[in-house]
Each structure stands twice: as C-alpha cells, then as structure tokens.
Amino acid sequence: MSKGVYINGKWSAGDGDWFEKTCPATGETSWEGQAASASQVNAAVEAAQAAGVAWRHTPQHDRTRILEAYAEAVGERAEQISEAISRDMGKARWESMGEAGAMRGKIAVSIQAQVERAGGRQDETAFGSAHLTHRAHGVMAVFGPFNFPGHLPNGHIVPALLAGNTVVFKPSELAPAVAKIMVECFEAAGLPAGVLNVIHGGRHTGAALLDAEINGLLFTGSANTGTAFHRHFAGRPEVILALEMGGNNPLIVWDPADIEAAGDIAAQSAFLTTGQRCSCARRVYVPQGKFGDSVIEAIVERARSLKIGAWDEDDVFMGPLVSEQAAQAAVDFQTMLSKAGGKPLRRLKRMDRGGGFVTAGVIDMTDAGNVPDEELFGPLMQVFRVKDFDAAILKANDTRFGLSGGLVSDDDALWLRAHNEMRAGILNRNRPTAGAAGNMPFGGPGLSGNFRPGAYYAADYCAWPQASQVADTAERMSAQGFGKKA
C-alpha cells in the first residue's frame, strides 16, 4: 500500500477515502492507498507556510543550486519515472521516456526564465537608486493532470520554488505514482522539509485544498473544472490563479505540395498520446474537391494503420485511454456526433483486449448541424470540407477555446493570414498542433485559460514585482518638493 500524504518531509497514511489506480493496459494495480483528509490538507498548508519563511530568505543562487541538483536526480531516475507514468495512465514507453526527459529539461528553462522575466535590476538616480525585485506569493497549490503527470505539475512546481514559494501538490488520482519519485528527487537535491508537500486524493481532497489558506492555485485540466475553480475564488484577487484548460483545436490543411506529409502531420496532431494532449487537433478543415478528399483518405489510412498496444510492447504508437470510463466516454461522444449528422469514416471502437483500449477514429462533420464546441480527450478527428480559405479561418475560430491551431500549407501568403487571424496561443505551420516548446509560452485565450500562460512564462505568475526608490540617508526634501509653493 502506498502512503497518501507527504508533510514536512515525512510520508504517512492518509485518513481519507481509500482509492486505487489500475493500469488501463494490463488491469494491474499501479497505486493504492487512502486519500488525504481535510485536516491533513490543512496540515500540509501549515507546513508549507512555516517552511516559507526560511525558503524565501534563501539566496537565489542556493535555490537555483537545489533545483539544478533536482534535475540531476530526475535524470538518474528517468527509467523509474517513465515506468510509473506508463503503468498509471497507459502511455507508450517511448512517450513516457520523453516526458521524463522533458521534466529534466524544464529546470534549465525555468532558471533562465526566472532570470529574464522575474529577475531584478538597479538604476542610479539623483537621490540614490531605483530597484526592481520580485517577491514570492507564499503557498502555491499545484493540481496535476493525468496526461502528463510528471512534466506538467513539474512545470508549475519548479518555477514556484525558484521564486521562493512553497508548494502543496495534489497529483491526479488517475496518475498518482510518479509523485513519490519526484519527492525522492527533491530530497536527494537537498530541498528543505516542508517546502514541498504532497496530498493524494480526488475531489474531496482537492476541495479541501481550495478552502485552505493558499496564496495561489496553479492548475492544468479541463475547462469545466478550471472555470469552477475560477468561480470559487471570485472576489479574492489576492489569490493568484494560473489556469490551463485545454482546447477544441483546429488544423487547416490547404494545398501543400505533399499530401502524404499533410496526412502525417494531421494524424500526429490528432492521435499523439491517444488524443490525450490538450494541444491535440480535434477539428481538421480541408478544401472541397479532389485535394481535400485525398487528405482525408490519407488521414483515415493512418488511423487504420496505427499500432496500438500496452506501454511495454515494442513499436507501439498509441496506448490505451486512461481508464475504461474514458474509453466509453469517447465512444459515446462519437455516437453523439453521428446523431448530429456526422458520418464515421473510421470508427473509434473499444478493442477486444478491454481496459482503455480504443481504435483511432475519423468522422466527417461537413453536413452536421449543431456540432458541440467541446474537447474530447481521445483519438477522434472531426473533418470538415469548406469552400474557401475564408471559410476555413472562420470555422477554425468558431470556438470558445484558443489553445492551439495549425496550418499545413506551402503558401507564405496563407500562413501570413493564418498567423494574423487565427485565435490560438500556440499556432504552428507545417508542424503538428501538439508540438510545443518549453522555452516558449504555453497557453491561449478563451476557455483555454485565464491569460497566464505556462512553460517559459510560468515565472510571471510565480512572483510579483516590487519597485523601490532607495536613498542611503534621510534628507529634507527641496523647497519645491515640500512645504512651499513652487
């Protein structure tokens, strides 16, 4: 049995509800234990508050040194990290190894971002000097998602710690196992007790953390959950919120020279991580006619030929969805689209091997009505035929979200239009929509977030700026500045 609470440097059993996670590929139990109770959540926050005094006063170079040591520890445990991720949520091993590598790479990026975006400067003035510094918020609650259970919370935790904050981390109950390894890496790096605390659990544990005396909430997850969190903190501007909430992302494919390359990019955009990336393409727009038909045929062929299997099988492109419930939800979503007028070209089906396994699906929504503007976390691509590029841009922007988007085209003029007109925080050309760089911001407008992008820009929401005018001694103000008329 795993222990569900890590407070002030010590693991202990949770006092809350029992829960377990089973691997969606094998059915084996990957984590089991009791969730943290409300009183344990409060104890974790209190431990973070107490540790914060010394941590905020720790010199920046010492905090940086500890995070660099953490990066080395993560690198040494990459195999262990990747296996924990794959056993929990079913991700193919090559992908989970990539996630472990991204976790390590994030530290150097975060250090550079902290210097560039949240550093300090001093300017000489007539009276002395003017200073810009940055201050920590305090206790940051980090809610981790299941699809990248190491990399995405790591992308909040690392910049938060660099800035002098302390952290209470609630991993996703759908992928909890990697958190223990992350703690071991922080311990090996010499992170002081109480600076990072972990509370396992689901909805009740998360609700208790929201009600605790936190100074910030850093969240990656669904729009429904993120907007509920936003409402929870309405009227409390003193609590910093950074919400990354996914997208109903469009990809336009328009007269590129290589149809096969376009098919590859579209399939990568839709089916990477079994469609469980918030930046995956959900909607693809092609021109009416022979070219568009050829692109759709190429996409369907790739969906048909993908190798699907368990995380420890060789040459697997796509693993299962995170749970049987997620697999059924994907089938139900496809049924709903069919009732709206969609025509399945390649059905997403649950596979005979059970668990979270599904096939990749493609559905033609050109003649459908009332297509819902919703994000399905699964490998189902909606394709639309449109009459011209104006219609493609209009349809691409017809969404409440705005995380990612893309254009596959050799035409520079079309790219200029797309770049100027498409509403997406991550906009790629001739690359999958799911491709994002850690040294760039990650986020977007609309229901995709609250304009606090992560990745390189995480430094912005992990500290607040303080401006100071400094004179070495107190001197009387000039007559013009005090006590007399000018």
C-alpha positions in Angstrom: 0.0 0.0 0.0 1.2 3.5 -0.9 1.2 6.4 1.6 -1.1 9.2 0.6 0.4 12.2 2.5 3.9 13.8 2.5 4.0 16.6 5.0 7.1 18.4 6.4 9.5 15.8 4.9 7.7 12.7 6.1 5.3 10.2 4.4 2.2 8.9 6.3 -1.0 7.1 5.5 -4.0 9.2 4.5 -7.0 9.5 6.7 -9.5 9.9 3.9 -11.2 7.6 1.4 -9.5 4.5 0.0 -8.7 4.6 -3.7 -6.7 2.7 -6.2 -5.5 3.1 -9.7 -5.3 0.3 -12.2 -3.2 0.3 -15.4 -5.6 0.8 -18.3 -3.4 -1.5 -20.4 -3.0 -4.5 -18.1 -5.5 -4.1 -15.3 -2.8 -4.4 -12.7 -3.0 -2.1 -9.6 -0.4 0.7 -10.0 -1.2 2.7 -6.9 -3.4 2.1 -3.8 -3.9 3.9 -0.5 -6.0 6.4 1.4 -6.5 9.9 0.3 -5.5 12.9 2.5 -8.3 14.1 4.8 -9.2 17.8 5.2 -7.2 18.1 8.4 -4.2 16.6 6.7 -4.6 19.0 3.8 -4.6 21.9 6.3 -1.5 20.4 8.0 0.3 20.3 4.6 -0.5 24.0 4.0 0.6 24.9 7.5 3.9 23.1 7.0 4.4 25.0 3.7 3.6 28.3 5.5 6.2 27.5 8.2 8.9 26.5 5.8 8.2 29.5 3.6 9.9 32.0 5.9 13.3 30.4 5.6 12.9 29.4 2.0 12.0 33.0 0.9 15.2 34.2 2.6 17.4 31.5 1.0 19.6 33.3 -1.5 18.6 32.9 -5.1 21.7 31.1 -6.1 21.2 28.5 -3.4 17.6 27.9 -4.5 18.9 27.6 -8.1 21.6 25.1 -7.0 19.0 22.9 -5.3 16.8 22.9 -8.4 19.9 22.0 -10.6 20.6 19.1 -8.3 16.9 18.1 -8.6 17.4 18.0 -12.4 20.3 15.6 -12.0 18.2 13.3 -9.7 15.4 13.3 -12.3 17.8 12.3 -15.0 19.2 9.4 -12.9 15.6 8.2 -12.3 14.3 8.6 -15.8 13.5 4.9 -16.3 11.7 4.7 -13.0 9.7 7.9 -13.7 8.7 6.7 -17.2 7.5 3.3 -15.9 5.4 4.8 -13.2 3.8 7.1 -15.7 3.1 4.3 -18.2 1.7 1.9 -15.5 -0.6 4.6 -14.2 -2.1 6.1 -17.4 -1.0 3.7 -20.2 1.2 6.0 -22.2 3.6 4.2 -24.6 7.0 3.8 -23.1 8.8 6.0 -25.7 6.4 8.8 -24.8 6.8 8.5 -21.0 10.6 8.4 -21.5 10.2 11.7 -23.4 8.2 13.1 -20.6 10.9 12.2 -18.1 13.4 13.9 -20.3 11.2 17.0 -20.5 11.0 17.1 -16.7 14.7 17.3 -16.5 15.0 19.9 -19.4 12.4 22.1 -17.7 14.7 23.0 -14.9 17.3 24.8 -17.0 14.5 26.5 -19.0 12.8 27.7 -15.7 16.1 29.0 -14.3 16.7 31.1 -17.4 13.1 32.3 -17.5 13.3 33.3 -13.8 16.4 35.4 -14.6 14.8 37.0 -17.7 11.2 37.5 -16.6 11.4 37.7 -12.8 14.9 38.9 -12.0 16.0 42.3 -10.7 17.8 45.4 -11.7 19.2 48.6 -10.2 19.3 52.1 -11.8 21.2 55.0 -10.4 19.2 58.2 -9.7 19.9 61.7 -8.4 18.8 60.7 -4.9 20.4 57.2 -4.8 18.9 54.3 -6.8 15.7 52.6 -8.1 15.4 48.9 -7.6 13.2 46.2 -9.3 12.9 43.0 -7.4 10.4 40.1 -7.4 8.7 38.5 -4.3 7.2 35.1 -3.8 3.4 34.8 -3.3 3.6 32.3 -0.5 1.9 28.8 -0.6 1.1 27.6 -4.1 -1.4 24.8 -4.6 -0.5 22.7 -7.7 -3.1 20.5 -9.2 -1.6 17.9 -11.6 -3.3 16.4 -14.6 -3.2 12.7 -15.6 -2.0 13.0 -19.2 1.5 14.4 -18.3 1.5 13.6 -14.5 5.2 14.4 -14.1 6.0 17.1 -16.7 3.0 19.4 -16.3 3.0 19.8 -12.5 6.8 19.9 -12.6 6.3 22.9 -14.9 4.5 24.7 -12.0 6.5 23.4 -9.1 9.9 24.3 -10.3 9.3 28.0 -11.2 7.3 28.3 -8.0 10.2 27.0 -5.9 12.8 29.1 -7.7 10.8 32.2 -6.9 10.8 31.4 -3.2 7.3 30.0 -2.9 6.4 26.7 -1.1 4.1 24.2 -2.6 1.3 21.8 -1.8 1.0 19.3 -4.7 -2.1 17.3 -5.4 -1.4 14.7 -8.1 -4.2 13.5 -10.3 -5.9 10.5 -8.7 -5.7 8.9 -12.2 -1.9 9.0 -12.3 -0.6 9.3 -8.7 2.5 7.1 -8.7 5.1 9.5 -10.2 4.7 12.0 -7.3 6.7 9.7 -4.9 9.6 9.6 -7.3 9.5 13.4 -7.7 9.7 13.7 -3.9 12.7 11.4 -3.7 14.4 13.5 -6.3 13.8 16.7 -4.4 15.0 15.0 -1.2 18.2 13.9 -3.0 18.7 17.5 -4.1 18.5 18.8 -0.5 15.2 20.6 -0.6 14.3 21.6 3.0 11.5 19.8 4.7 8.1 21.5 4.3 9.0 23.4 1.1 7.2 20.7 -1.0 4.2 18.8 0.4 2.1 16.2 -1.3 -1.5 15.2 -0.7 -3.1 12.3 -2.7 -6.8 12.1 -3.4 -9.7 13.0 -5.6 -12.5 15.6 -5.5 -12.8 15.8 -1.7 -9.0 16.3 -1.2 -8.9 18.9 -3.9 -11.9 20.8 -2.4 -10.2 20.9 1.0 -7.0 22.4 -0.7 -9.1 25.1 -2.4 -10.6 26.0 1.0 -7.2 26.1 2.8 -5.1 29.3 3.3 -3.3 29.2 0.0 -1.8 32.2 -1.9 -2.0 30.7 -5.4 -3.6 28.0 -7.5 -1.7 26.5 -10.4 -3.9 24.2 -12.4 -3.9 22.1 -15.6 -7.0 20.3 -16.5 -10.5 20.5 -18.0 -12.4 23.7 -18.8 -15.3 22.6 -16.6 -13.0 22.1 -13.6 -10.9 25.2 -14.2 -14.0 27.5 -14.5 -15.4 26.0 -11.3 -12.1 26.9 -9.6 -12.3 30.4 -11.1 -15.8 30.9 -9.6 -14.6 29.5 -6.3 -12.0 32.3 -5.9 -14.3 35.1 -7.3 -13.9 38.2 -5.2 -10.4 37.1 -3.9 -7.9 39.0 -6.1 -5.2 38.3 -3.5 -5.0 34.6 -4.7 -3.1 34.2 -7.9 -4.7 31.8 -10.4 -3.0 30.2 -13.4 -5.4 28.0 -15.3 -4.6 25.9 -18.3 -7.8 24.3 -19.6 -7.3 22.7 -23.0 -8.9 23.4 -26.3 -11.1 22.3 -29.3 -8.1 22.9 -31.6 -8.3 23.4 -35.4 -5.9 22.4 -38.1 -6.3 23.8 -41.6 -4.7 21.7 -44.5 -4.6 23.8 -47.7 -2.9 22.8 -50.9 0.5 21.7 -49.6 2.8 20.0 -52.2 2.9 16.7 -50.3 -0.4 15.1 -49.4 1.3 12.2 -47.6 3.2 14.7 -45.4 0.0 16.5 -44.7 -1.6 13.2 -43.6 1.3 12.5 -41.3 1.0 16.0 -39.6 -2.7 15.7 -39.2 -2.6 12.2 -37.7 0.2 13.2 -35.4 -1.8 16.2 -34.3 -4.9 14.1 -33.5 -3.6 10.8 -32.2 -0.4 11.5 -30.2 -0.8 10.3 -26.6 -4.1 8.6 -27.8 -5.5 12.1 -28.2 -4.9 12.9 -24.6 -3.0 16.1 -25.1 -4.7 19.4 -24.6 -3.0 20.7 -27.8 -4.2 17.8 -30.0 -6.1 18.8 -33.1 -9.9 18.0 -32.7 -11.1 19.6 -36.0 -9.4 19.5 -39.4 -10.5 21.7 -42.3 -9.8 20.9 -45.9 -11.0 22.4 -49.2 -13.9 20.9 -51.1 -12.7 18.8 -54.0 -10.1 16.3 -55.0 -7.3 17.6 -52.9 -9.4 17.7 -49.7 -10.7 14.2 -50.4 -7.1 12.9 -50.8 -6.0 14.5 -47.5 -8.9 12.8 -45.7 -8.1 9.5 -47.3 -4.5 9.8 -46.1 -5.7 10.6 -42.5 -8.1 7.6 -42.5 -5.3 5.3 -43.7 -3.0 6.4 -40.9 -5.8 5.9 -38.3 -6.3 2.4 -39.7 -2.6 1.5 -39.6 -1.6 2.8 -36.2 0.0 0.2 -33.9 -1.9 0.1 -30.6 -0.7 -1.7 -27.6 0.4 -1.8 -24.0 3.1 0.5 -22.8 5.7 -2.3 -22.6 5.1 -3.6 -26.1 7.5 -2.8 -29.0 6.9 -0.2 -31.7 3.6 1.0 -30.2 2.4 4.4 -31.4 -0.7 4.6 -29.3 -1.6 3.2 -25.9 -5.0 3.0 -24.2 -7.0 5.8 -22.8 -6.5 6.5 -19.1 -9.5 4.3 -18.0 -12.4 2.2 -19.2 -14.7 5.1 -18.3 -12.6 7.4 -20.7 -12.9 4.8 -23.4 -16.6 4.6 -23.1 -16.9 8.4 -23.0 -15.0 8.6 -26.3 -17.4 6.1 -27.9 -20.4 8.0 -26.5 -19.0 11.3 -27.9 -18.7 9.7 -31.4 -22.3 8.5 -31.1 -23.5 12.0 -30.3 -21.6 13.4 -33.3 -23.2 10.8 -35.5 -26.7 11.7 -34.3 -25.8 15.4 -35.2 -25.2 14.3 -38.8 -21.6 13.1 -38.7 -20.5 10.3 -41.0 -17.9 8.0 -39.5 -15.1 7.3 -42.0 -13.2 5.2 -39.5 -15.0 4.4 -36.3 -13.4 4.8 -32.9 -14.2 1.5 -31.2 -13.4 -0.2 -27.9 -11.0 -3.0 -28.6 -11.4 -6.7 -27.6 -8.5 -6.5 -25.3 -10.6 -4.4 -22.9 -9.3 -1.7 -20.5 -8.9 1.7 -22.0 -8.0 0.5 -25.5 -9.8 2.1 -28.4 -9.1 2.5 -32.1 -8.4 5.9 -33.7 -11.4 7.4 -35.4 -12.2 9.9 -38.1 -15.7 11.4 -38.6 -16.8 13.7 -41.4 -18.8 16.6 -39.9 -19.2 18.6 -43.0 -23.0 18.2 -43.2 -23.7 18.0 -39.5 -25.7 20.6 -37.6 -25.2 21.9 -34.1 -21.7 20.5 -33.7 -20.8 20.9 -30.0 -17.8 23.1 -29.1 -16.4 20.5 -26.7 -13.0 18.9 -26.1 -12.9 15.2 -26.3 -9.8 13.7 -24.7 -9.5 10.8 -27.1 -8.3 9.8 -30.6 -11.2 11.1 -32.7 -10.7 13.5 -35.5 -13.5 15.6 -36.9 -13.0 16.6 -40.6 -14.8 19.4 -42.4 -14.8 20.3 -46.1 -15.1 24.0 -46.7 -15.5 26.1 -49.9 -12.6 28.5 -49.5 -9.8 29.7 -47.1 -12.0 32.5 -45.7 -14.5 29.8 -44.5 -11.7 27.7 -43.1 -10.4 30.6 -40.9 -14.0 31.5 -39.9 -14.7 27.9 -38.8 -11.3 27.5 -37.1 -12.1 30.5 -34.9 -15.6 29.4 -34.2 -14.8 28.1 -30.7 -14.8 29.2 -27.1 -11.3 27.9 -26.7 -8.0 29.1 -28.1 -5.1 26.9 -27.1 -3.5 25.6 -30.3 -4.0 25.6 -34.0 -2.1 25.0 -37.2 -1.8 25.4 -40.9 -0.4 22.9 -43.3 0.5 24.8 -46.5 3.4 25.8 -48.6 1.9 29.2 -49.4 3.5 32.0 -47.4 0.6 34.4 -48.0 -1.8 31.9 -46.5 0.5 31.5 -43.5 0.6 35.3 -43.0 -3.2 35.3 -43.0 -3.5 32.4 -40.6 -0.9 33.9 -38.3 -2.7 37.2 -38.2 -6.3 35.9 -38.0 -6.3 32.5 -36.2 -7.0 32.8 -32.5 -4.6 30.4 -30.8 -1.9 30.8 -28.2 0.2 28.1 -30.0 0.0 28.4 -33.8 2.2 26.1 -35.9 2.9 25.9 -39.6 3.6 22.5 -41.2 4.1 21.0 -37.8 1.6 19.1 -35.5 -0.6 21.2 -33.3 0.6 19.1 -30.4 4.2 20.4 -30.7 5.1 23.0 -28.1 8.5 24.2 -26.9 9.4 24.6 -23.2 11.3 27.8 -24.0 8.1 29.5 -25.3 4.8 30.4 -23.5 2.1 27.7 -23.3 -1.5 28.9 -23.1 -4.2 30.7 -25.0 -7.3 32.9 -24.9 -10.9 32.0 -24.3 -11.7 28.9 -22.2 -8.2 27.7 -22.7 -7.0 29.7 -19.7 -7.0 33.0 -17.8 -4.2 34.7 -19.8 -1.5 33.3 -17.6 0.5 31.1 -20.0 2.8 28.5 -18.6 6.1 27.0 -19.7 8.6 29.8 -20.2 6.1 32.3 -18.9 5.4 30.5 -15.6 7.9 32.8 -14.0 5.4 35.6 -14.5 2.7 34.1 -12.2 5.1 32.7 -9.6 6.3 36.1 -8.3 5.1 39.6 -8.1 7.3 42.7 -8.9 8.3 45.2 -6.3 9.6 48.7 -7.2 11.8 50.6 -4.7 13.4 54.1 -4.5 16.4 54.0 -2.2 18.5 56.7 -0.7 21.3 55.9 1.7 20.4 58.6 4.2 17.3 60.6 5.0 17.5 64.2 3.7 15.0 67.0 3.7 13.1 67.4 0.5 13.8 70.5 -1.6 11.6 73.6 -1.2 9.9 72.9 -4.5 9.0 69.4 -3.4 7.7 70.0 0.2 6.2 72.8 2.3 6.2 75.7 -0.2 4.5 76.7 -3.4 6.7 76.2 -6.5 
